[in-house]
Amino acid sequence: MASMRWCCIFCLFLAVFGARVGICFSSKVYVVYMGSKSGDDPDDVLSQNHLMLASVHGGSIEQAQASHLYSYRHGFRGFAAKLTDEQASQIAQMPGVVSVFPNLKRKLHTTRSWDFMGLLGEETMEIPGHSTKNQVNVIIGFIDTGIWPESPSFSDANMPPVPAIWRGECEPGEAFNASSCNRKVIGARYYMSGYEAEEDSARIVSFRSPRDSSGHGSHTASTAAGRYVTNVNYKGLAAGGARGGAPMARIAVYKTCWDSGCYDVDLLAAFDDAIRDGVHLLSVSLGPDAPQGDYFKDAISIGSFHAASHGVLVVASVGNAGDRGSATNLAPWMITVGASSMDRDFASDIVLGNDTKFTGESLSLFGMNASARIISASEASAGYFTPYQSSYCLESSLNSTIARGKVLVCRIAEGSSESKLAKSKVVKEAGGVGMVLIDEADKDVAIPFVIPSAIVGKEIGREILSYINNTRKPMSKISRAKTVLGSQPAPRIASFSSKGPNSLTPEILKPDIAAPGLNILAAWSPVAGRMQFNILSGTSMSCPHITGIATLVKAVHPSWSPSAIKSAIMTTATILDKNDEPIRVDPEGRRANSFDYGSGFVDPSRVLDPGLIYDAHPIDYKAFLCSIGYDEKSLRLVTRDNSTCDQTFTTASSLNYPSITVPNLKDSFSVTRTVTNVGKPRSVYKAVVSNPVGINVTVVPKQLIFNRYGQKIKFTVNFKVAAPSKGYAFGFLTWTSGDARVTSPLVVQAAPFPKGPLVVQAAPFPKGLMR
């Protein structure tokens, strides 16, 4: 009987313990976002957050404190905590809460480029006619994987003292202390509570400090603001000097990204601190998966909204999905960057036995000393793998008896995230001595293969396979990679660069701009590959190019708002390549449009003197939010003031944006824009329009007469359907005054339109206006 009683007590204990464990394991990390910062003391905010948490923990302050991860109390209000779904739902109903959303993981969007864009000088990066020496007073924040401070790109030699406005700190940690910062890298923090709450922290391979172990953060920081370093190369390739766009600007590091990604709660903590620390710009080479969710359930959109409200420009990458409609980082208060090539390639020659020579992209430092038999990988299938499966050189799919000593032609699935480098390892392990990889989508992305290898497109791939199939003893030889300068056409939009239209608010064109992001050489972490510099591709690389240029604009025009800087970059861009031909898109070579490059390819030589700017301020973004469905109650939750929707726009197209997009044109529609004169005090600008196909565009007035610097003038753009066409059509509005040209893309889709694949049509344009 006693044993039965003890058994019952034990079972009851297990039931209670199991219930508690169940509650523990059912909890997960949530962001509780509460809008703009109030006037409360930061310590009081922490106490208030604990009280909110206690109310869903049965009144227990101890449990509230245990569940709490971060309080956001400098740039905006909110907190991060471990909650059950039910607790999260309860908090979402509390007064003052804008949104509650799970702690999602974001992905990183993973030199000669400055010469290619026309920026001169080793340290000054001067633009003719302007002095950018004030860049020493501009502070750039990088939300990324940290930094390798000993890199020569981050030397503080001959730099003046840290600007007095800086309020940040150098946070010590593993292999990183206060002395790791200097007059160049003036601050460094790291954030991992969100990461540790979601993943096995024992598996972290990174330093628990701001120190960079992956290389990505060092690469992006040096691209934007690295010092001039002589005799830089990647294992003998791309030799020359390396420098960032603003070499004398200051760097502040916010490490939020770890081995598997970057979590929302850590990102928001970084934005919150960066705003308080006093950065002028934030560079964010990461983003969500497409399609992106609501602005105020997205950490980067939230952080950048409050950054912009505090005068901080956020530059973000558009993503690497490559598909139409896959663009991310869609908010109008940030500048979103697509990726292009430049006029430098890294190539290996493929010489066939009939002396036919092809060139493929590669960073492989291995070359073949003699020719070898070349076969399709499908001929070397192993085990249960079919020839079709083996043609993709999957792990264990190759028969080493057949593959040994041969060059294999492998494929990669279209849109696949498979590692190209891994395929060369598979071929090497099977005894292969070389690889030709057919990859139409990313044929221009150079890879450091472990054996002699090269990437080719489908057309060349077909020719090589035809040679193999029609030759009794096909042979080939692959050379080691070499640097090829002057490759044409350039720039081209990279195939991986995510494209518009904007899936969340189609009235806002994204991306905004394009910059080099293909095969970029920059600083690296020696922990990741025992080298100081590395070559990477991605919109992660194009983003810091725009960050560097925006820094120079900020240096010359320190009083300009984030939207003014963005406008200067967008309206001075070009849609022509270096041969004055329309920019093309890889891999198919079609003519690019605004969904590929936004306003075009950045032109640093013109950004400091844009003539006119399209300015916008927090009140304009409030009106934008009202136009997309926010009522006054939800708006005030975000702004925490008495904002109203009295000044709302009829549609989001009416935001004073440097591009104009009308996604659903029914017969006719008008939008108003306001330009501010930042050029010659007395000037006259005339409107020149290139109509989108099937759309008539008129501008009223056709002429803008300015009498002073800073003067603002409104104008109206009228759209009318002339001949309904299928899908989107593209044109331009350019204001001209002497040599000044202020260009805005016009993107229009007439409604209704037949269902089917998205069709785009571009209008012819006068070349003289597009440079």
C-alpha positions in Angstrom: 0.0 0.0 0.0 2.8 2.4 0.9 4.6 1.5 -2.3 1.4 2.3 -4.2 1.2 5.7 -2.4 4.8 6.5 -3.3 4.1 5.5 -6.8 1.2 7.8 -7.0 3.2 10.7 -5.6 6.0 10.0 -8.0 3.6 9.9 -10.9 2.0 13.2 -9.7 5.5 14.7 -9.5 6.3 13.6 -13.0 3.0 15.0 -14.3 3.7 18.4 -12.7 7.3 18.4 -13.7 6.3 17.3 -17.2 3.8 20.2 -17.4 6.4 22.7 -16.3 8.9 21.3 -18.7 6.3 21.4 -21.4 5.6 25.1 -20.8 9.4 25.7 -20.8 9.9 24.0 -24.0 6.9 25.5 -25.7 8.2 29.0 -25.1 10.2 30.8 -27.8 11.7 34.2 -28.3 9.4 37.1 -29.4 10.0 40.7 -30.2 7.5 43.1 -28.5 7.6 46.3 -30.5 6.1 49.4 -28.9 6.9 52.2 -31.3 9.0 55.4 -30.9 11.0 56.2 -27.8 9.1 58.0 -25.1 10.6 60.5 -22.7 10.9 57.9 -20.0 14.2 57.3 -18.3 15.8 54.1 -19.8 15.9 52.5 -16.3 12.2 53.1 -15.9 11.6 51.5 -19.3 13.3 48.4 -18.1 11.1 48.2 -15.0 8.0 48.8 -17.0 9.0 46.0 -19.4 9.5 43.6 -16.4 6.0 44.5 -15.1 4.4 43.8 -18.5 6.2 40.4 -18.5 5.2 39.7 -14.9 1.5 40.2 -15.8 1.8 37.1 -18.1 3.9 35.2 -15.6 1.4 35.1 -12.8 2.7 38.3 -11.2 6.2 36.9 -10.7 8.9 39.5 -11.3 11.5 36.7 -11.0 10.0 34.8 -13.9 9.7 38.0 -15.8 13.3 38.8 -15.4 14.3 35.3 -16.3 12.3 35.5 -19.6 13.6 38.9 -20.6 16.4 39.2 -23.1 16.7 42.8 -24.3 15.0 46.1 -23.6 15.0 48.6 -26.5 15.0 52.0 -25.0 17.2 54.4 -26.9 16.0 54.7 -30.5 12.6 53.1 -30.0 10.5 51.2 -27.4 10.1 47.5 -26.9 11.7 44.3 -25.6 12.6 40.7 -26.4 11.6 37.8 -24.2 10.9 34.1 -24.1 7.2 33.6 -24.2 4.6 30.9 -25.0 2.3 31.6 -27.9 -0.5 32.3 -25.4 1.6 34.8 -23.5 2.7 36.5 -26.7 -1.0 36.8 -27.7 -1.8 38.4 -24.3 0.9 40.9 -24.6 -0.1 41.8 -28.2 -3.5 43.0 -26.7 -1.9 45.3 -24.1 -2.0 49.1 -24.5 1.0 50.6 -26.3 2.0 47.4 -28.2 2.4 47.8 -31.9 3.3 44.2 -32.8 4.5 41.0 -31.4 6.4 38.7 -33.7 8.8 35.7 -33.5 12.5 36.0 -33.5 13.2 35.2 -37.1 16.6 34.6 -38.6 18.0 36.8 -41.4 20.6 35.9 -43.9 23.7 37.7 -45.0 23.5 38.8 -48.6 26.5 37.3 -49.5 39.6 47.2 -55.0 39.2 48.0 -58.4 35.5 48.8 -58.1 36.2 52.4 -57.0 38.5 53.0 -60.1 35.7 51.5 -62.3 33.2 54.0 -60.8 35.5 57.0 -61.3 36.6 57.8 -57.7 40.2 59.0 -57.6 42.9 59.1 -55.0 44.3 56.7 -52.5 43.1 58.1 -49.1 41.0 61.2 -50.0 38.7 59.7 -52.6 38.2 63.2 -53.8 35.5 64.0 -56.4 36.6 66.7 -58.8 35.3 70.1 -57.6 34.6 69.0 -54.0 36.5 68.4 -50.9 35.5 65.3 -48.9 38.0 65.8 -46.1 35.1 66.1 -43.6 34.6 62.3 -43.9 36.8 62.0 -40.7 33.8 63.4 -38.8 31.3 60.8 -40.3 30.6 57.6 -38.4 29.4 54.5 -40.2 27.8 51.7 -38.2 28.0 48.2 -39.6 25.5 45.6 -38.5 27.2 42.4 -39.6 29.6 39.6 -38.4 32.1 41.9 -36.6 35.5 43.0 -37.6 39.2 41.9 -37.7 40.6 45.2 -36.3 44.3 44.3 -37.0 43.7 44.3 -40.7 45.7 47.1 -42.4 42.4 48.3 -43.9 41.5 49.5 -40.4 44.7 51.3 -39.5 44.3 54.6 -37.7 47.6 56.0 -38.9 47.5 59.8 -39.3 43.8 60.0 -38.3 42.7 62.7 -35.9 41.0 62.1 -32.5 37.6 60.4 -32.3 34.7 62.9 -33.0 33.4 64.4 -29.8 29.8 63.4 -30.6 30.6 59.7 -30.3 28.8 58.1 -27.4 29.5 54.4 -28.1 31.9 51.9 -26.5 34.4 49.2 -27.3 32.9 46.1 -25.7 35.5 43.6 -24.5 35.1 39.9 -25.1 36.9 36.8 -26.4 40.2 37.8 -28.1 39.0 41.4 -28.1 39.5 44.2 -25.6 39.2 48.0 -25.4 42.6 48.5 -27.1 41.3 46.6 -30.1 39.5 49.8 -31.1 41.4 52.8 -32.4 40.8 56.1 -34.1 39.5 54.2 -37.2 37.4 51.5 -35.5 36.0 53.7 -32.8 33.4 51.4 -31.3 32.4 47.7 -31.3 29.6 45.8 -29.7 28.2 42.2 -30.0 24.8 40.7 -29.5 24.0 37.0 -29.1 21.1 36.6 -26.7 18.7 36.0 -29.6 21.1 33.5 -31.2 21.7 31.6 -27.9 18.0 31.4 -27.2 17.3 29.7 -30.6 20.4 27.6 -31.2 22.9 25.3 -29.4 25.4 27.9 -28.2 28.0 25.1 -27.7 28.2 24.9 -31.5 29.2 28.6 -32.0 32.4 28.7 -34.0 32.7 32.5 -33.8 34.4 34.6 -31.1 32.1 35.7 -28.3 33.1 39.2 -29.0 33.0 41.8 -31.8 35.9 39.9 -33.4 35.0 38.6 -36.9 35.6 34.9 -37.6 33.6 34.6 -40.9 35.2 37.5 -42.8 31.9 39.0 -44.0 31.8 42.0 -41.6 35.5 42.9 -42.3 34.8 42.6 -46.0 31.8 45.0 -46.0 33.4 47.5 -43.6 36.6 47.8 -45.7 34.6 48.1 -48.9 32.8 51.1 -47.6 35.5 52.7 -45.4 38.8 50.8 -45.6 42.2 52.6 -45.6 44.4 52.4 -48.7 46.5 49.3 -48.6 49.2 48.7 -51.3 50.1 45.4 -53.0 46.9 43.6 -52.2 45.8 40.4 -54.0 43.9 37.2 -53.7 46.6 34.5 -54.0 48.1 36.4 -56.9 44.8 37.5 -58.5 43.4 41.0 -58.6 46.7 42.5 -57.6 46.8 46.2 -56.8 45.8 48.7 -54.1 42.6 48.2 -52.0 40.6 51.0 -50.5 37.1 51.8 -49.4 34.8 54.5 -50.7 35.4 56.8 -47.6 38.9 55.7 -46.3 39.0 58.4 -43.6 35.5 57.8 -42.2 35.1 56.2 -38.8 33.8 52.7 -38.3 31.5 51.4 -35.5 30.8 47.7 -35.4 27.6 45.9 -34.2 28.1 42.2 -34.4 24.7 40.5 -34.6 25.4 37.7 -37.2 26.8 34.4 -36.1 27.6 31.1 -37.9 24.0 30.4 -38.9 22.6 33.9 -39.4 21.3 37.0 -37.7 18.3 37.0 -35.3 15.7 39.8 -35.1 16.0 40.5 -31.4 19.8 41.0 -31.7 19.4 43.2 -34.8 16.9 45.4 -33.0 19.3 45.8 -30.1 22.0 46.8 -32.5 19.8 49.4 -34.2 18.8 50.7 -30.7 22.4 51.2 -29.6 23.6 52.6 -32.9 21.0 55.4 -32.8 22.1 56.3 -29.2 25.8 55.9 -30.0 25.7 58.7 -32.6 26.3 56.9 -36.0 25.4 58.9 -39.1 24.9 55.9 -41.4 24.1 52.2 -41.0 25.2 49.6 -43.5 23.1 46.4 -43.4 24.2 43.7 -45.8 21.5 41.2 -44.8 17.8 40.7 -45.0 14.7 38.5 -44.7 13.6 35.8 -47.1 11.1 37.0 -49.8 8.3 37.7 -49.6 8.9 40.2 -46.9 6.2 40.7 -44.2 4.6 43.8 -42.8 7.0 46.7 -42.1 6.4 46.7 -38.4 6.9 43.0 -38.0 10.3 43.1 -39.7 13.3 44.0 -37.6 15.3 45.8 -40.3 12.2 47.9 -41.3 11.5 48.8 -37.7 15.1 49.6 -36.9 15.6 51.7 -40.1 12.4 53.6 -39.5 13.6 54.9 -36.2 17.1 55.4 -37.5 15.7 57.6 -40.3 13.6 59.5 -37.7 16.8 60.3 -35.9 18.6 61.4 -39.1 20.5 58.2 -39.7 20.6 56.9 -43.3 20.2 53.1 -43.5 21.8 51.4 -46.6 20.6 47.8 -47.2 21.1 45.0 -49.7 18.2 43.9 -51.9 18.9 40.2 -51.6 20.4 37.4 -53.7 17.3 35.4 -54.8 17.6 36.8 -58.4 14.0 36.3 -59.3 11.5 38.9 -60.3 9.6 40.1 -57.3 12.1 38.7 -54.9 13.5 42.1 -53.6 13.6 42.5 -49.9 14.4 45.5 -47.5 11.4 47.2 -49.2 10.7 50.2 -46.8 10.9 53.7 -48.5 12.9 55.1 -45.5 16.0 53.1 -46.5 18.1 52.9 -49.6 18.1 49.4 -51.1 21.0 48.2 -53.3 21.2 45.7 -56.2 24.4 44.2 -57.5 26.3 44.6 -60.8 29.5 43.5 -62.4 32.5 45.7 -63.2 35.1 45.4 -65.9 37.2 42.8 -64.2 36.8 39.0 -64.5 38.6 36.0 -63.1 38.8 33.4 -65.8 40.3 30.0 -66.6 40.8 28.8 -70.2 39.3 25.5 -71.3 41.1 24.1 -74.3 39.6 21.1 -76.1 41.4 18.4 -78.0 40.4 20.1 -81.3 42.1 23.3 -80.2 38.8 25.1 -79.5 39.2 27.4 -76.5 36.5 28.6 -74.2 36.8 30.8 -71.1 35.0 30.2 -67.8 34.8 32.0 -64.5 37.1 30.7 -61.8 39.3 31.6 -58.8 41.1 28.2 -58.9 44.8 28.5 -58.6 45.3 25.0 -59.9 46.1 24.4 -63.6 46.5 21.2 -65.6 50.0 20.4 -66.8 48.7 18.2 -69.6 45.5 17.4 -71.4 43.2 14.7 -70.0 40.1 12.8 -71.1 36.9 14.8 -70.6 33.5 13.1 -70.0 30.1 14.1 -68.9 29.6 13.3 -65.2 26.5 11.3 -66.2 28.9 8.7 -67.6 30.5 8.1 -64.2 27.3 7.3 -62.2 27.8 5.2 -59.1 25.7 2.9 -57.0 22.0 3.7 -57.0 22.5 7.1 -58.7 21.0 7.5 -62.1 23.2 9.1 -64.9 20.9 12.2 -64.6 21.6 12.5 -60.9 25.3 12.0 -61.3 25.4 14.7 -63.9 25.0 17.1 -61.0 28.0 15.7 -59.2 26.2 15.0 -56.0 28.0 13.6 -53.0 28.9 9.9 -53.5 27.3 10.0 -57.0 30.5 9.4 -59.0 32.2 6.1 -59.8 35.9 6.7 -59.0 37.0 3.9 -61.3 35.5 5.8 -64.3 36.2 9.4 -63.0 39.8 8.9 -62.1 42.2 11.0 -64.1 39.5 12.7 -66.1 37.9 16.1 -66.5 34.2 15.9 -65.6 31.4 18.2 -66.9 28.9 18.8 -64.1 25.7 20.7 -63.9 24.0 22.7 -61.2 20.3 22.8 -60.8 18.7 26.2 -61.8 17.9 28.3 -58.7 19.8 25.8 -56.5 21.6 26.8 -53.4 24.1 23.9 -53.9 27.7 24.7 -53.2 29.7 25.0 -56.4 32.9 24.6 -54.4 31.5 21.3 -52.9 31.1 19.9 -56.4 34.8 20.4 -57.2 35.5 18.5 -53.9 33.2 15.6 -55.0 35.0 15.4 -58.4 38.4 15.5 -56.6 37.4 12.8 -54.2 36.4 10.6 -57.1 39.8 11.0 -58.6 38.9 13.6 -61.2 41.6 16.1 -62.3 39.4 18.9 -63.5 35.8 20.1 -63.7 33.7 22.2 -66.1 30.5 23.4 -64.3 27.5 24.4 -66.4 25.6 27.1 -64.5 23.7 29.6 -66.6 22.3 31.6 -63.6 25.6 32.5 -61.8 28.1 31.9 -64.5 30.0 35.1 -63.7 30.5 34.4 -59.9 34.1 33.2 -59.5 34.7 30.3 -57.1 38.0 29.1 -55.5 37.7 25.5 -56.7 40.0 22.8 -55.2 40.9 21.4 -58.6 41.3 23.1 -62.1 37.8 24.2 -62.8 35.7 26.8 -64.6 32.0 27.8 -64.8 30.4 28.2 -68.2 26.9 29.0 -69.3 24.4 26.7 -71.1 25.5 27.6 -74.6 29.2 26.9 -74.1 28.2 23.8 -72.0 26.2 22.5 -75.0 29.2 23.0 -77.3 31.5 21.1 -74.9 29.1 18.2 -74.5 28.6 18.1 -78.3 32.3 17.8 -78.7 32.4 15.0 -76.1 29.5 13.1 -77.8 31.0 13.4 -81.3 34.6 12.7 -80.6 36.1 9.2 -80.2 38.7 10.3 -77.6 37.7 13.8 -76.3 40.5 15.7 -74.4 40.7 18.9 -72.5 43.0 21.1 -70.5 42.0 23.7 -67.9 44.4 26.5 -67.0 44.7 28.2 -63.6 42.7 31.4 -63.1 43.9 34.7 -64.3 42.8 38.3 -63.9 41.1 39.8 -67.0 40.7 43.6 -67.1 38.5 45.5 -69.5 35.8 42.8 -69.8 32.8 44.1 -71.7 30.0 45.0 -71.5 30.3 46.5 -68.0 28.5 47.0 -65.8 26.0 44.2 -66.1 23.3 43.5 -63.5 24.3 40.3 -61.7 21.9 37.3 -62.2 21.7 36.7 -58.4 20.6 40.3 -57.6 17.0 40.3 -56.4 14.5 42.1 -58.6 11.4 44.2 -58.3 8.5 44.8 -58.3 8.0 45.5 -54.6 5.9 42.7 -53.2 4.7 44.6 -50.2 4.1 48.1 -51.5 4.3 48.1 -55.3 4.0 51.9 -55.4 7.6 52.1 -54.1 10.2 51.0 -56.6 12.9 48.6 -55.2 15.8 48.2 -55.6 16.7 51.9 -55.5 20.2 51.7 -57.1 22.8 49.3 -58.3 26.6 49.1 -57.5 29.4 46.6 -58.0 28.8 43.3 -56.1 30.4 40.7 -58.3 33.9 39.3 -57.4 34.8 42.1 -55.0 38.2 42.1 -53.2 38.3 43.4 -49.7 39.6 42.7 -46.1 39.0 39.4 -44.5 39.4 37.5 -41.3 42.5 35.3 -41.3 40.6 32.7 -39.2 38.5 32.0 -42.2 41.0 30.8 -44.7 44.4 32.2 -43.5 44.3 35.2 -45.7 43.9 39.0 -45.2 41.9 39.7 -48.3 39.3 37.7 -50.1 37.0 37.9 -53.2 33.2 37.7 -52.6 30.1 38.2 -54.6 26.6 39.3 -53.5 24.4 42.3 -52.8 26.2 42.2 -49.5 29.1 43.6 -51.5 27.2 46.2 -53.5 25.5 47.6 -50.3 28.8 49.0 -48.8 29.7 50.6 -52.1 26.6 52.8 -51.7 27.4 53.2 -48.0 30.8 54.6 -48.9 29.4 57.0 -51.5 26.6 58.1 -49.1 29.4 58.9 -46.6 31.1 61.3 -49.0 27.7 63.0 -49.6 27.3 63.3 -45.8 30.8 64.7 -45.5 30.2 67.5 -48.1 26.5 68.1 -47.1 26.4 67.3 -43.4 23.0 69.0 -42.9 21.2 66.9 -45.6 18.5 64.4 -44.5 18.8 60.7 -45.2 16.2 61.1 -48.0 18.2 64.0 -49.5 21.3 61.8 -49.7 19.3 59.0 -51.2 17.8 61.3 -53.8 21.2 62.6 -54.8 22.5 59.0 -55.4 19.4 57.9 -57.3 18.7 60.9 -59.5 22.3 61.1 -60.8 22.6 57.4 -61.7 23.1 56.1 -65.2 21.4 53.4 -67.2 24.2 53.1 -69.7 27.3 50.9 -69.5 30.8 52.2 -70.2 30.2 51.9 -73.9 27.2 54.1 -73.7 24.9 51.2 -74.4 21.9 50.1 -72.3 22.9 48.1 -69.2 22.2 44.4 -69.7 21.2 41.7 -67.2 23.0 38.4 -66.7 22.7 35.6 -67.7 20.5 36.2 -70.7 21.8 39.6 -71.7 18.4 41.2 -71.9 18.2 45.0 -71.6 17.8 45.9 -67.9 14.9 48.0 -66.5 14.1 49.7 -63.2 13.1 46.4 -61.6 16.8 45.3 -62.1 18.7 48.5 -61.1 16.1 50.9 -59.7 17.3 54.3 -60.9 20.4 52.9 -62.5 24.1 52.3 -61.8 25.6 54.7 -59.3 27.7 57.6 -60.7 29.9 58.9 -57.8 31.2 61.8 -60.0 27.8 63.4 -59.9 26.3 62.6 -56.5 27.8 65.7 -54.7 26.1 68.1 -57.1 22.7 66.7 -57.9 21.1 70.0 -58.7 17.7 69.1 -57.3 16.7 66.7 -54.5 13.4 64.9 -53.6 13.4 65.4 -49.8 11.2 63.5 -47.3 10.9 63.7 -43.5 9.2 61.6 -40.7 5.9 63.4 -41.3 6.0 62.2 -44.9 6.5 58.6 -43.8 3.6 58.9 -41.5 1.4 60.0 -44.4 2.8 57.0 -46.3 1.8 54.6 -43.6 -1.7 56.1 -43.5 -1.9 55.6 -47.3 -1.2 51.9 -47.0 -3.9 51.3 -44.4 -2.6 52.4 -41.0 -5.3 54.3 -39.0 -4.5 57.0 -36.5 -4.6 54.5 -33.6 -2.0 52.2 -35.1 0.0 55.2 -36.4 0.2 56.7 -32.9 1.3 53.3 -31.5 4.3 53.5 -33.8 5.1 57.2 -33.4 4.0 57.6 -29.7 2.8 61.2 -30.4 -0.4 62.8 -31.6 0.1 62.1 -35.3 -3.0 62.1 -37.5 -3.8 60.9 -41.0 -5.2 64.3 -41.9 -2.3 64.8 -44.4 -2.4 61.3 -45.9 -1.7 60.6 -49.6 -4.4 59.2 -51.9 -2.0 56.4 -52.7 1.6 55.4 -51.7 2.7 56.6 -55.1 2.4 60.2 -53.8 5.3 59.9 -51.3 7.9 62.4 -52.4 10.2 59.6 -53.7 12.9 60.0 -56.3 11.2 57.4 -58.5 7.5 57.2 -59.5 5.7 53.9 -59.7 2.0 53.5 -60.6 1.2 49.8 -60.4 -2.6 49.9 -61.2 -3.3 52.8 -63.7 -7.0 53.1 -64.5 -7.3 55.4 -67.4 -5.5 58.4 -65.8 -3.7 59.3 -62.6 -1.7 62.2 -61.3 1.1 62.5 -58.7 2.7 65.5 -57.2 6.4 65.8 -56.4 8.4 68.6 -54.6 12.0 69.3 -55.6 14.5 71.4 -53.6 17.1 73.4 -55.3 20.6 72.5 -54.0 22.4 73.7 -57.1 22.9 77.2 -58.6 20.7 79.7 -56.8 19.3 81.0 -60.0 18.5 78.3 -62.4 15.8 77.0 -64.8 15.0 73.4 -65.2 13.0 72.0 -68.2 11.2 68.6 -68.1 12.1 65.9 -70.7 9.9 62.8 -70.7 10.5 59.4 -72.2 7.0 57.8 -72.1 6.5 54.3 -70.9 5.1 52.2 -73.8 1.4 52.8 -74.1 1.3 55.6 -71.6 1.1 59.3 -72.2 2.9 61.4 -69.6 2.7 65.2 -69.1 4.4 67.4 -66.6 2.9 70.6 -65.2 4.6 73.0 -65.1 7.2 72.0 -67.8 9.7 74.5 -66.5 10.9 75.2 -63.0 12.4 78.6 -62.2 14.5 78.8 -59.1 15.7 82.1 -57.5 17.6 80.8 -54.4 19.3 77.9 -52.9 16.9 75.7 -50.9 13.8 76.9 -52.7 11.1 74.2 -53.1 8.8 73.9 -56.1 6.0 71.5 -56.7 5.1 69.9 -60.0 2.5 67.3 -61.1 3.0 64.3 -63.3 -0.1 63.1 -65.2 -0.3 59.6 -66.5 -3.0 58.5 -69.1 -3.4 55.1 -70.8 -3.0 55.6 -74.5 -2.7 52.0 -75.7 -3.2 49.4 -72.9 -0.2 47.0 -72.8 0.4 43.8 -70.9 2.5 44.2 -67.8 4.8 47.0 -66.6 6.2 49.6 -68.9 9.2 51.9 -68.1 10.1 55.4 -68.9 11.9 58.4 -67.4 11.4 62.0 -66.3 14.5 64.2 -66.5 14.8 67.8 -65.3 17.6 69.5 -67.3 19.5 72.7 -66.7 22.7 73.1 -68.6 24.8 70.1 -67.6 22.6 69.2 -64.7 20.3 66.3 -65.2 17.9 65.0 -62.5 16.3 61.8 -63.6 13.5 59.7 -62.1 12.3 56.3 -63.4 8.7 56.1 -64.4 7.2 52.6 -63.8 3.6 52.1 -64.8 1.2 49.1 -65.2 -2.1 49.7 -66.8 -5.1 48.0 -65.2 -6.8 45.7 -65.8 -4.4 43.4 -67.5 -4.6 39.7 -68.6 -3.3 37.1 -66.2 -0.1 35.5 -67.2 3.7 35.9 -66.8 4.9 39.4 -66.0 5.9 41.3 -69.1 8.0 44.4 -69.1 8.4 47.0 -71.8 11.0 49.8 -71.9 10.7 53.0 -73.8 13.5 54.2 -76.0 15.5 56.9 -74.4 17.7 59.8 -75.5 21.2 58.7 -74.6 22.4 62.2 -73.9 20.2 62.4 -70.8 21.1 59.2 -69.2 24.8 59.8 -68.2 
